[in-house]
Amino acid sequence: MKITAFLGRFILMAVTIGVSAPLQTGAENPPLRSTGISSAATAQVSPVQVAMKNVMYHFSSHVAVHILQLQGTMTSLKPGATVVFDDKNSFTLNMASAEIAISCSALAQVMNEDVFSAADAPLKKLDVTSKDNHLVINGQLHSKGDVPFEVTGGLSATGDGRIRFHAEHVKAAHLPVKGLLDLMGVSLANLINTKKVQGVSVDKDDLILNPQEILPPPQIRGNVTAVRLQGNDIVQTFGTPPGVNFAAKQTGNYMAYRDGDLRFGKLTMNQADLILLDMDPQDPFDFFIDHYKDQLVAGYTKTTPDFGLRVYTRDYNKLQGRRAASASR
């Protein structure tokens, strides 16, 4: 059943009969629980539990990350409000445990189009690559007449959950200099550290990156506890080792949501029980929240005996008629 047809049918039934009769599921229908799908008004709003596995998550048209695994919660930015899945600017994804990879090219896109996008930003035309287990950043010192530079260094996690890029080799105009601070100068380092540049700071010869601040919405929260280079990917470990996953029995690639209140299209679920499932689990679940409705329409939905939703979703990069994705991986 198409998701749009399902929602229309369910809402019509809810209005006409007050959800007093269960939907047909092909099996004997249990009594409707008081914690099933209901109106948006609730007395108490608790976090929505989240679990993801093997998801290519598009933050924007130019940035995607590979979520290998994730456990955490979703909370509204408005205290006590229902989480609105459709509005990526309205909620925070709090990661208790996660392993997420971002490609070097995607990081460069973030730095150029989000972090250093202002006309007077101190760094411009950044390019990020990996070589011999080191990160290589090329760019221009815009505030110093667009002098080209190259910095090579290693990555590590800081004690407060950010990423440290330690500059080991620094060149300006193709000539070696002593260090990152000598390259930038005290004034440029201070300019970055005054938070004119979101999510980036300078600590002597180290560049400090905060994943919570450099990525586009939705807002993420979580401490980086380890980071490594794996080919062309920067793999970040967030939080503690994963614990018991409420969706662990689910096969394939998925995005699962349970408990709390969740608004999803025209439907509001109280004590949510929603899983978006990859229709083609042979490769990562390609998901773009800005276009997820198109992905749902191309798929179908099943209702569980407990009135949960299992939404079989088409990959974003496999939608018919969709133009070639510009997101970097």
N, C-alpha and C positions, 0 to 999 in steps of 0.2 A: 504494500500500500504506500503510495506517495506520502511524504511527510505533510504536504499542504492539505491533502484530502483527509488525512488522519486528524490533524488539528481542527479542521473545520467540523468534522463529524463529532469530535469529542466535545468541543465548545458548545455546539448545538444541543447535544444531549445534556450537558451540564446546566444550560439555561432552562431547558424545557422540563427536566425531571429532577433537577437539584442533585444530580449524580447519585441517584438512589439505586440505579440499576447498573450492574457491571457490564463492561464491554465483552463481546464475544471473543474468545481467544482460542477456540478450538478444543478447549479442555473444560472440565467442570470449573465454574467460576466461584472463587472464594468471596466471602463478604468483603465489601469495600472497607479498607482501613480508614480510620479517622485521620491518619497521617499520610494519605495518598495525595493525589493532585487536587489542589484547592485554589481558593482565591489568593490574591497577593497579600491581603491583610493577615498578619500573624501576630500573636502576642509576644513571641520571642524569636529572634533571628540568631541562629548559630552558624558558624563557618560551614561552607560547602567543602567536603572532602574531595580531593582531586588525586587521580593516578593516571599517568600517561606512559605509553610504551612505544618506542620507535616511531616518533612523529617528526616530520619536517614542518616546523611551525613558522609561518610567515608573520613577522611583526609588521612588515610593510611591503610595498611593491619591490623594494630593493634589498631587503634584509630577511633572511631565513636562518633559523638554527635547527640543528638536529637534536631533538630530545630523545636520548637513548632510554632514559627512565626518569620518572619524576613522581614524588609523593609530596603532598602538602595540602593547602587549603586555599579557597578563594573567599575574599571578604570585600564587601562594598566599601568604597571610599567615604561613604556617608554612614556614620555610626548607626547601627540598627536597621539599615535599609536592606532590601532584598538584592542579591547579586543579579545583575542584568547581563546575561551572557552576550547579548547583541552589542552592547556598548563597551568597547575595550578601554575607554577612558574612565569607566565608572568603578572598576574593581582592581584589586591587587592579587597577584598570584604569589602566595607565601610558600617558599620551597623548604621543606624540612629535610628532604634528601633528593638529590638530582644529579644526573650526569648529562651535560649538554655540550655539544660541539658546535663551534662556529668556524667557518672557513676563514682563511687569511683574507680572501677577497671580500667576503661579507663584512669582516671587521673594518677593512679599508673603506667600504661604503658607509658604514656607520660613522666613522671618523670624519669623512668628507662631507656627508650629507646631513648629519645630525649634530655631532660634537663641534666640528670646526666649520660650520656652514655660514656663520656670520661674515659679512664683507670684510670686517676688520679682525677676523680671527688670526692668531699669530702663526699658525701652521696651515699650509694649503697643499693640495694635490698629493695627498698621502697614498703610498702604495705599500702593501704589507705582503711579505712572502716568508717562506721558511726555507732554511738551508742548514744542513748538518745539525739538526736538532736545536737550531737557534732561530729567533725571529729577526727579520730584516725589515726595517722601516725606512723608506725613501720619501722625500717630500721637499717642500720649499719653506724657508723661513720668510713668511710674507712680511713680517714686521721689520725685516732686515734686507729689503729689496729683492725678495724672492730668491735668496741664495739657496742653491740645492744642497741637501744633506743626506747622509745615510748613517743609520744607527743599527748596530747588530748587538744582540744580547739574549739573555736567558729569561725564562718566566718562572715565577714562584708565587705562592699564596702568602699574603701578609697575615699578621696576627689578628687583624680586625676584619678579615673576610674579603679583601680586595686582591687585585692582581698586580704584582710588581714586575716590571720590565727593567732588568738591570743592564744598562748600557756598558758593553765590554769594548766595542770598537766604534769610534765616531769619526765621521769625515764631513767636512764642509767645503763645498766647491771642489770636491775630490781630493782634498788635503786632510791628513789626519789632525785631529785636535785632541786635547787631553781628556775631555769627558763631556757629558751631556750639559752640565752647567756651564762649561766654557763655550760650548756651541751656542747655547741659548742666551747666555748672559743673565745676570741677576734680575734685570728689569723684566725680561721675557718670562723667566721662571715665576717671578712675583705676579705677573699678569695672569698666568695660568692658575696660580694658587689662590688668587682672590675670588675664585669661583665664577669668573667671567666665562670660563670654559667648564661646562657641566660634566662631572664624572671623571675628570683628569686632573692630576696634580703632579708636581715635581718634587722629589726628595733627593737632593744632592744629584747623583748621577743616575737616578732611577725615575722612571715614569710610572705613576700609580694609576691604574684603571679600575673604575668601579662599575661592574656590569649592571648594578641596580639603577644606575643613572644614565648610562650611555645608550641603552637600547630604547627604541620607540615604544609606545604603549602596546599592550597593557603593562602596567607597572609590575615589576617583579621585586621580591624581597627574599634574600638568602645570602649566607656567607660562603664565599669560596674557601674550601679547605684544602684543595689540591688543584694543580693545573699542569698540563703536559702538552707537548706538541706531538701530534700523530699524523705524519704525512703533511698535508696542507691544512689540517684542522687543529684548532686550539680546543682541547677537551678540558672542561671545567667540572670539578666535583663540588657540589654544594652540600653543606650540612653534614649530618652523620650517616653512617651506612644505612641503607634502606631497611626498614622494619617490615612488619606484616602488612602486605598490600591487600586492601579489601577487594581488589579486582584481580588478584593473582590467578584465579581459576579461569579467567577470560583468555582465550587464545587469540593469536594474531596481534595486530597493531590497533591501539585504541586510545581514546581520551574518555576517562570515566569520572562521573560526578555522583556523590552520595551525601545524604543528610543536608541539613540546612535548607534554605529557601532559594530557588533558582528560577529566574524568568528566562524563558527560552522561546523566542518568537512571540506568539500570542498566548502561550501557555505558561502558567506559573506552577511549579512543583513544590509542595511542602514535604519535607523529608525526601529530597531529590533522589531519584534512582534512574540515572541517565548514562548511557554509554554510546559514544560515537565510535563506530567500528569501520575499519578500512575494508572496502569492498575488494581490494586487490592487495592482500598481505604479502605478496612476493617482494615488495619494495616498501620503503617507509611511507607512512600515512601522510600524504601531502595536504596540509590544512592551512587555509588562509581565512582568518576570522572576518576580514572585510568582505569576503565572497562566500561565506559558509552556506548561505541560503541557496545559492546556485548548486553547491555540492549536495545539499539535502534533497533538492528537487530532483537531482539526477540519481538519487538512491531510493531506498524504501525503509519502512519502519515496521517493527514488531512490538507488540505489547506483551509483557510477561504476566503470569498469573497474579503477581502482586502489584500490577499496574506500573511497573517500570517500563522505560522506553529503551529499545535497542535500535539505534539509527544507523543503518548501513549506508555509508557515505562514500561518494565518488571522490577520488583524489583531485585536488584542485588542478594539478598539471595535466589531468586527463579529461577535463571537461570539453565537450564538443564545442567548437567555435571559439574557444579561448585563445587569445593571442599568446605568443611565446612569452613565458614568464621572464621578467627582468630581474627577479631576485637572484642573488649570488649565493653559491654554495661552494 
